[in-house]
Amino acid sequence: MKEVIHVLQLLTVEDEPWISKGIEKMLPWHQYDIQLIGHAKNGEMALDLMKLNKPDIIITDIKMPVMDGLSMIERLSGDVAFDSKVIIISGYNDFEYAKKAIKYGVSNFILKPIDPEELKSTIESVVSQIHKEKREQENVSSIRLKNYMYERITHQEKPADDEIVFPKKYYCFIFSLTEIPEAEMKQSGYSFSLRMGRQIVYVVFGDTPEGLTKLARTTVTNLRDRYACGMSQVHTSDDLSVEKAYKEAIQDMKYGSGEENRKPSPTYLTVEDESRLLSALKKGEKKLFTQQLNELLDRDQTLEAHLFILFQLYVEISKYFRVYNELNDNVSWLLEWKTVSAWGDLYRWKATFFNPLIEFILNRWDKQSKDYALQAKIFVEQHYGNSSLSLDMVAEYLELSPSYLSLLFKNETGINFTSYIAKKRIKEAQTLLARTKLNLIEISRAVGFNDVKYFIKVFKKELSLTPIQYREIHR
């Protein structure tokens, strides 16, 4: 995807007009994608300007009338929304004042008279740091979104998370039974993929529903002669219809026609049916599973009903497992399913593909689930400080499907993976708040949040106290 250029905003705070003008003319700011948004003669005026425009970079003197630079920085440090980079310009005689700014997170100092080369190198360093932090925040936001989608698909009772941020207003899924090479998926402009066993869901975002539909449909049409794939309808980020989009993409794959006005297939297998059957499998109760499946099949004795029930169940179950060649090729079952036209064909398909899958799961599902959940907890204990910690990362370490890990973790612990990580990080933050003098930015990074505003929001949601209030009570 094409990288979006973020124009950075710069505010200068200096009581000497000639120094301020010199800074403005000293560098070709547009070459750094920096826009000068104003000049303030003192700290108080700067604070007023910042109410209208939040700068990414502030260049400030220390000694100024009305409010000096150090007092302004101290005021700003108390604002949790403040994350501007501050560059202090200082004379030799007041450099000791500049040192005091270190405790407020300032780490960039330039001595007067200002050397253009020193300003240039400082600005380049600050711009690089800003872009790095933005990429890290986007990565963390993407991880939260991916974890949410996994959990929404695997256990749909999870409520919508108001902290989930979609990069664009519209999204759709492209579902494939097997992984599609990167070179062939590049045309779709997909943002990331979800691994559902050996199945893959590619998540595509767009600015308009028409443009996104055309892009995804063109991609799927071009791939269908080589891969079993389908696309969902376009959804808005507001409705968070993740599980609905997932089922739509599977339905689209079943038809393989690409027709927009096709008649939807009947939904013979409800969410409640899936839950009961999966519960029986999880407990290793083959007799109960067989009984429930037969009761379901007895509701409608038509070949079409049996065919679609087994199809839906096969897809829903296999998304939790990496089913290898011992159960035959991952696409063969679908190709054979499409050729079923009589009861005899269905019985052969069931014996060749469906029954071995069920036996495979009955033998492996419950035997190691507690051990896997424990190993996942240990991994979180060791890596909670990594802001990139995700279901994908832990699942890869345990050699599991992320969707399977999501399901078994919730079943064994009673809490979803994302909430478990958040609680662990908040618990560690409580210790740091009570026992250290680290500031909130340092604590949020130490426990893996990497975004102090999000850290404060989660902390308050968990404990009904802000981190500052908690520190005041426990110190």
Secondary structure, 3 states (H helix, E strand, C coil): CCCCCCCEEEEEECCCHHHHHHHHHHCCHHHHCEEEEEEECCHHHHHHHHHHCCCCEEEEECCCCCCCHHHHHHHHHCCCCCCCEEEEEECHHHHHHHHHHHHHCCCEEEECCCCHHHHHHHHHHHHHHHHHHHHHHHHHHHHHHHHHHHHHHHCCCCCCCCCCCCCCCEEEEEEECCCCCHHHHHHHCCCEEEEECCEEEEEEEECCHHHHHHHHHHHHHHHCCCCCEEECCCEECCCCCHHHHHHHHHHHHHHCCCCCCCCCCCCCCCHHHHHHHHHHHHCCCHHHHHHHHHHHHHCCCCHHHHHHHHHHHHHHHHCCCCCCHHHCCCCHHHHHHHCCCCHHHHHHHHHHHHHHHHHHHHHHCCCCHHHHHHHHHHHHHHHCCCCCCCHHHHHHHHCCCHHHHHHHHHHHHCCCHHHHHHHHHHHHHHHHHHHCCCCHHHHHHHCCCCCHHHHHHHHHHHHCCCHHHHHHHCC
